[in-house]
């Protein structure tokens, strides 16, 4: 939060050049990475065979990859320039009070009275915060402001940010909320957890994983890996949904902590032992 005339600025993107370079770099790298196996196969076939058909196929694939790079780069530049919010200024001391939204190339101003609600959204995956976002709600539009990775705002505590916004906007009757979004969509089976990994997280023997999973509603998925399908057709692997498995790990940790507290409370202290011995 930076002080400005009549208020404060929330800086979401410190450097336009850096964000533009990141968007451009991603758009340039993705198509070649995707097309590389096909290009390599076509090139090897053309070199080995010397056939004009294979050479033609290689050049066609290469041309398509170049076109994909150009199209994706243009699309990324358009999205970055037109949609990215660089900063938001709250001007509660102005007359009238205003909110100024700075985008990549332009800025827009609205009256503070038009701002109806502000939501601070935190996204989590397996207990780790992935991102934070500030959403401005008006009667006519919703403006999403997500800080760049390099922005200090990306690391600010959500509760503190919510409290600060409440303090700034409370006098204008603007509701400020904090929401938590938890990622629970994991690619099965690649991102699901094996029995041994789940046992390590739960701190239980591997043999107890199936029973705990069934008891606590952790979805499992049984499949045969490709290598096993070729050499050991009867071999199968069971993996578990990481979202619910992580929740169970937290539950088990809390239960163990509660059990330890109960044991320490119930255990007699030295003074009690001496009293019993004297009797």
KAPERA-V800113 format. One record per backbone hydrogen bond with DSSP energy under -0.5 kcal/mol. CO is the residue of the C=O (numbers start at 1). NH is the residue of the N-H. If there is no record, write none. Layout:
BEGIN
co=CO nh=NH
co=CO nh=NH
END
This chain:
BEGIN
co=2 nh=9
co=4 nh=7
co=6 nh=93
co=6 nh=94
co=7 nh=4
co=8 nh=90
co=9 nh=2
co=9 nh=11
co=10 nh=12
co=10 nh=88
co=12 nh=148
co=15 nh=19
co=16 nh=20
co=17 nh=21
co=18 nh=22
co=19 nh=23
co=20 nh=24
co=21 nh=25
co=22 nh=26
co=23 nh=27
co=24 nh=28
co=25 nh=29
co=26 nh=30
co=27 nh=31
co=28 nh=32
co=29 nh=33
co=30 nh=34
co=31 nh=35
co=32 nh=36
co=35 nh=39
co=36 nh=40
co=37 nh=41
co=38 nh=42
co=39 nh=43
co=40 nh=44
co=41 nh=45
co=42 nh=46
co=43 nh=47
co=44 nh=48
co=45 nh=49
co=46 nh=50
co=51 nh=55
co=52 nh=56
co=53 nh=57
co=54 nh=58
co=55 nh=59
co=56 nh=60
co=57 nh=61
co=58 nh=62
co=59 nh=63
co=60 nh=64
co=61 nh=65
co=62 nh=66
co=63 nh=67
co=64 nh=68
co=65 nh=69
co=66 nh=70
co=67 nh=71
co=68 nh=72
co=69 nh=73
co=70 nh=74
co=71 nh=75
co=72 nh=76
co=73 nh=77
co=74 nh=78
co=75 nh=79
co=76 nh=80
co=77 nh=81
co=78 nh=82
co=79 nh=83
co=79 nh=84
co=80 nh=84
co=81 nh=104
co=81 nh=105
co=84 nh=86
co=84 nh=104
co=86 nh=12
co=86 nh=13
co=87 nh=102
co=88 nh=10
co=88 nh=90
co=89 nh=91
co=89 nh=100
co=90 nh=8
co=91 nh=94
co=91 nh=98
co=97 nh=112
co=98 nh=91
co=99 nh=110
co=100 nh=89
co=100 nh=102
co=101 nh=103
co=101 nh=108
co=102 nh=86
co=102 nh=87
co=106 nh=103
co=108 nh=101
co=110 nh=99
co=111 nh=114
co=112 nh=115
co=114 nh=116
co=114 nh=139
co=116 nh=175
co=117 nh=137
co=118 nh=177
co=119 nh=121
co=119 nh=135
co=120 nh=179
co=121 nh=133
co=122 nh=181
co=123 nh=130
co=123 nh=131
co=124 nh=183
co=125 nh=128
co=128 nh=125
co=131 nh=123
co=132 nh=147
co=133 nh=121
co=134 nh=136
co=134 nh=145
co=135 nh=119
co=135 nh=137
co=136 nh=138
co=136 nh=143
co=137 nh=116
co=137 nh=117
co=141 nh=138
co=142 nh=144
co=143 nh=136
co=143 nh=145
co=144 nh=146
co=145 nh=134
co=145 nh=147
co=148 nh=151
co=151 nh=154
co=152 nh=155
co=153 nh=156
co=157 nh=161
co=158 nh=162
co=159 nh=163
co=160 nh=164
co=161 nh=165
co=162 nh=166
co=163 nh=167
co=164 nh=168
co=165 nh=169
co=166 nh=170
co=169 nh=172
co=169 nh=174
co=170 nh=173
co=173 nh=175
co=175 nh=118
co=177 nh=120
co=179 nh=122
co=181 nh=124
co=181 nh=183
co=184 nh=186
co=187 nh=191
co=187 nh=192
co=189 nh=192
co=193 nh=240
co=194 nh=198
co=195 nh=199
co=196 nh=200
co=197 nh=201
co=198 nh=202
co=199 nh=203
co=199 nh=204
co=205 nh=208
co=206 nh=209
co=208 nh=212
co=209 nh=213
co=210 nh=214
co=211 nh=215
co=212 nh=216
co=213 nh=217
co=213 nh=218
co=214 nh=217
co=217 nh=219
co=219 nh=241
co=221 nh=239
co=223 nh=225
co=223 nh=237
co=225 nh=229
co=226 nh=230
co=227 nh=231
co=228 nh=232
co=232 nh=235
co=237 nh=223
co=238 nh=195
co=239 nh=221
co=240 nh=193
co=241 nh=245
co=242 nh=246
co=243 nh=247
co=244 nh=248
co=245 nh=249
co=246 nh=250
co=247 nh=251
co=248 nh=252
co=249 nh=253
co=250 nh=254
co=251 nh=255
co=252 nh=256
co=253 nh=257
co=254 nh=258
co=255 nh=259
co=256 nh=260
co=257 nh=261
co=258 nh=262
co=259 nh=263
co=260 nh=264
co=261 nh=265
co=262 nh=266
co=263 nh=267
co=269 nh=273
co=270 nh=274
co=271 nh=275
co=272 nh=276
co=273 nh=277
co=274 nh=278
co=275 nh=279
END
